[in-house]
Amino acid sequence: MIKIIGRNKKEFTIEKKERIVDLYSKLGLSENEYVVIVNGDPATDDDFISPEDNATFLEVFSGG
């Protein structure tokens, strides 16, 4: 299961193993605005997500 948490919330599944950087493109998300957590651990753009993984794209907010 993949979750997007931020201004837009969405949940979906993937059919095959995919690189995080490729998912950013498919989902129309900016790499600079999200942190990805896979199975409880931070992940890099070059890491892969498998269909059985639990992944969260967490939008980063900043301000004062």
N, C-alpha and C positions, 0 to 999 in steps of 0.2 A: 504494500500500500504506500502510495506517495501522497503527502499532504503539502499544500501550499498555505502558509499562514502569514497574514499581513492584511493589507487593505482589501485584497481579494482572497477569499478562502475557497479551496477546491480540494477534492480528493479523487484519486484515480489509480489505476493499476497499469503496469506495463507488461507486454507480452514476452520480451526478451531482455537480456542484459544490455544496458546502455550506459555510455559515459555521461557523467553529470553535465559536462560542457555541451553535449549534444541535446540534452533535455532542456537546458536553458533556451536554446534556439527554438526547439519545437514548441515550448510553452510561451515564448515571447517574453521571457524574463531577462532582466539585466544581471549579469554576474556580479556587478558592483553593489547590488541592492539586496542580495540574499546570502545567507549562510546555510549550508546544507549539513544536516545531521543524519547519519545512516546508522541504524541500530544503536543509537545512543552515543555515537562518536562523531566528532567533526570530520568532514570529508573535503577533499580538494576537487577542483574541476576535472582533474584527470582520473579520478576514481570512478568505478563502475557501480551501478545499482542493478541488482537482479530482481526478478519478479517477487521473490520471497522476502526481500528486504523491507524494513520499515524505514522510510526516508521522509524527512521534513525539510522543505525549503522555507526558511524562516526569514521574513523581510526585516531588514535592519533599519531602525529609525534613529535619528539623532536630533539634537536640538537642546534648547535650554529652558 
